[in-house]
Amino acid sequence: MTEIRTKNSQKQMVRVSISEAAKLFGLNQQTIRRAIANQELTYIVVGGRYKVNFESLVRWSQAKTALKNKLDKQGIGQYVDKWKIKNTLYSPSPKVIPKIDDIDGEAIQNKSAQ
C-alpha cells in the first residue's frame, strides 16, 4: 500500500479523486470510472465521491502499455526530465537518502538481530 507516516507513526494511505487521477495519468475521467466499475482499482467513497488508492492507480497504469504511454506523454511522466536536478551540488546525497528497509523500524531491528 502507498502509505505516509505521520509524526505519531500512523499510516495514511494516499487517495486521489477521479479528476486528479485523470490529470496525473493523462487519461479521461471516464477511463478511470470504467476501471473502477471493472474492479481494477481500489477506492473508497467519501461524501458521495470516489477516492482512488494511488498505489492501485500506479499498478493499473503500468500493467497496460497504452496507459503507460499516456502517462509518459500526457500525464505526469512528461515532466520527469524537466524535474531532474542537473547540478550535483544540489542533488541529494546518497548517504542522506534512507534505504527502503531503513524507513520501516522493524526492518532495521531485524537486520541488527541477524
C-alpha positions as CSV (number, residue, x, y, z in Angstrom):
1,M,0.0,0.0,0.0
2,T,1.1,3.6,-0.6
3,E,1.4,5.0,2.9
4,I,2.7,8.1,4.5
5,R,3.9,8.0,8.1
6,T,3.0,10.9,10.3
7,K,4.8,12.1,13.4
8,N,2.7,9.7,15.5
9,S,3.8,6.7,13.3
10,Q,0.2,6.4,12.0
11,K,0.0,5.1,8.4
12,Q,-2.1,7.1,6.0
13,M,-3.0,5.8,2.5
14,V,-2.7,8.2,-0.4
15,R,-6.0,8.6,-2.3
16,V,-6.9,10.9,-5.1
17,S,-10.2,11.9,-6.8
18,I,-11.2,10.7,-10.2
19,S,-10.4,14.1,-11.8
20,E,-7.0,14.2,-10.1
21,A,-6.2,10.7,-11.2
22,A,-7.2,11.6,-14.8
23,K,-5.0,14.7,-14.8
24,L,-2.0,12.9,-13.2
25,F,-2.1,10.0,-15.6
26,G,-3.1,11.8,-18.8
27,L,-6.4,10.0,-19.1
28,N,-10.1,10.7,-19.5
29,Q,-12.2,10.6,-16.3
30,Q,-14.4,8.0,-18.0
31,T,-11.4,5.7,-18.3
32,I,-10.9,5.9,-14.5
33,R,-14.6,5.3,-13.9
34,R,-14.6,2.3,-16.2
35,A,-11.6,0.8,-14.3
36,I,-13.5,1.3,-11.0
37,A,-16.6,-0.4,-12.5
38,N,-14.4,-3.3,-13.7
39,Q,-12.9,-3.5,-10.2
40,E,-9.4,-2.9,-11.5
41,L,-8.8,-0.1,-8.9
42,T,-9.3,0.1,-5.2
43,Y,-11.3,3.0,-3.8
44,I,-13.5,4.3,-1.1
45,V,-16.5,6.7,-1.3
46,V,-16.2,9.9,0.8
47,G,-19.1,12.3,0.7
48,G,-20.5,10.6,-2.4
49,R,-17.2,11.0,-4.3
50,Y,-14.7,8.3,-5.2
51,K,-11.3,8.4,-3.7
52,V,-8.9,6.0,-5.6
53,N,-5.9,4.4,-3.9
54,F,-2.9,5.9,-5.6
55,E,-0.9,2.7,-5.5
56,S,-3.6,0.8,-7.3
57,L,-3.6,3.5,-9.9
58,V,0.1,3.2,-10.5
59,R,0.0,-0.6,-10.7
60,W,-3.0,-0.5,-13.1
61,S,-1.4,2.1,-15.3
62,Q,1.9,0.2,-15.5
63,A,0.2,-3.1,-16.4
64,K,-1.2,-1.9,-19.7
65,T,1.2,-0.5,-22.4
66,A,-1.4,2.0,-23.8
67,L,-2.0,3.5,-20.3
68,K,1.8,3.6,-19.5
69,N,2.4,5.5,-22.8
70,K,-0.4,8.1,-22.0
71,L,1.2,8.6,-18.5
72,D,4.6,9.3,-20.2
73,K,3.2,11.6,-23.0
74,Q,0.2,13.3,-21.5
75,G,0.4,12.7,-17.7
76,I,2.9,13.5,-15.1
77,G,5.6,11.5,-16.9
78,Q,6.1,14.3,-19.4
79,Y,7.7,16.4,-16.7
80,V,10.2,13.9,-15.3
81,D,13.1,15.1,-17.4
82,K,12.4,18.7,-16.5
83,W,12.5,17.9,-12.8
84,K,15.9,16.1,-12.9
85,I,18.5,18.0,-10.9
86,K,21.4,18.7,-13.3
87,N,23.7,20.4,-10.8
88,T,25.1,17.7,-8.5
89,L,25.8,20.4,-5.8
90,Y,22.0,20.5,-5.2
91,S,21.3,16.8,-5.7
92,P,20.5,14.8,-2.6
93,S,23.5,12.8,-1.3
94,P,23.0,9.0,-1.4
95,K,24.3,8.9,2.2
96,V,21.3,11.1,3.3
97,I,18.6,9.2,1.4
98,P,17.3,6.3,3.6
99,K,17.1,2.9,2.1
100,I,13.6,1.4,1.8
101,D,14.4,-1.0,4.6
102,D,15.6,1.8,6.8
103,I,12.2,3.6,6.7
104,D,10.5,0.7,8.4
105,G,11.7,0.4,12.0
106,E,11.1,-3.3,12.1
107,A,13.4,-3.9,9.1
108,I,16.2,-2.1,11.0
109,Q,15.6,-4.2,14.1
110,N,15.6,-7.4,12.0
111,K,18.9,-6.5,10.4
112,S,20.6,-5.9,13.8
113,A,19.2,-9.2,15.1
114,Q,20.8,-11.2,12.3
